[in-house]
Amino acid sequence: MWNVLQPDGWLPPKGYVNGIQTRGQQIFVAGMIGWNGDCQFETDDFVEQCRQALRNIVQTLACANAGPQHLVRMTWYVKDKAEYLQHSRALGKAYQDVIGRHFPVMTLVQVADLLEDRAKIEIEATAVVPE
């Protein structure tokens, strides 16, 4: 499905890859936050909001007969980098519970705020389903 791009001599990244070369049907998922399908937050817990945002991505991919294994890129926007780092182990578990051991290209950005006041994270994603 794709070719992972890893420059010679570079240490391998942990939890993501440096680049992916692919071909197929592209799926673009809007920034997902930690609320449910009724646009209601069930928690203010950082890790649980991340888990819900990831579930929202997987549910959206399913509409195109795609799954987490098709993810090639994710951009994470967090309000608090320290909170992200503080919960990195639990966040890794939540990620693997929802996405599995599949690690696409990823970027993490700390932002001043998100549109929804209770949102602690927003994740956008790109997937490619092989031709």
WOCOR-V606343 format. One record per backbone hydrogen bond with DSSP energy under -0.5 kcal/mol. NH is the residue of the N-H (numbers start at 1). CO is the residue of the C=O. If there is no record, write none. Layout:
# WOCOR-V606343
nh->NH co->CO
nh->NH co->CO
This chain:
# WOCOR-V606343
nh->3 co->21
nh->4 co->2
nh->5 co->19
nh->6 co->4
nh->10 co->7
nh->15 co->13
nh->17 co->104
nh->19 co->5
nh->21 co->3
nh->23 co->1
nh->25 co->129
nh->27 co->127
nh->29 co->27
nh->29 co->125
nh->30 co->28
nh->32 co->123
nh->34 co->121
nh->35 co->33
nh->36 co->40
nh->39 co->36
nh->42 co->34
nh->49 co->45
nh->50 co->46
nh->51 co->47
nh->52 co->48
nh->53 co->49
nh->54 co->50
nh->55 co->51
nh->56 co->52
nh->57 co->53
nh->58 co->54
nh->59 co->55
nh->60 co->56
nh->61 co->57
nh->62 co->58
nh->63 co->59
nh->63 co->60
nh->64 co->61
nh->65 co->62
nh->66 co->61
nh->70 co->67
nh->71 co->68
nh->72 co->126
nh->73 co->126
nh->74 co->105
nh->75 co->124
nh->76 co->107
nh->77 co->122
nh->78 co->76
nh->78 co->109
nh->79 co->120
nh->84 co->80
nh->85 co->81
nh->86 co->82
nh->87 co->83
nh->88 co->85
nh->91 co->87
nh->92 co->88
nh->93 co->89
nh->94 co->90
nh->95 co->91
nh->96 co->92
nh->97 co->93
nh->98 co->94
nh->99 co->95
nh->100 co->95
nh->102 co->100
nh->104 co->102
nh->105 co->72
nh->106 co->17
nh->107 co->74
nh->109 co->76
nh->111 co->78
nh->117 co->115
nh->119 co->116
nh->122 co->77
nh->123 co->32
nh->124 co->75
nh->125 co->29
nh->126 co->73
nh->127 co->27
nh->128 co->70
nh->129 co->25
nh->130 co->128
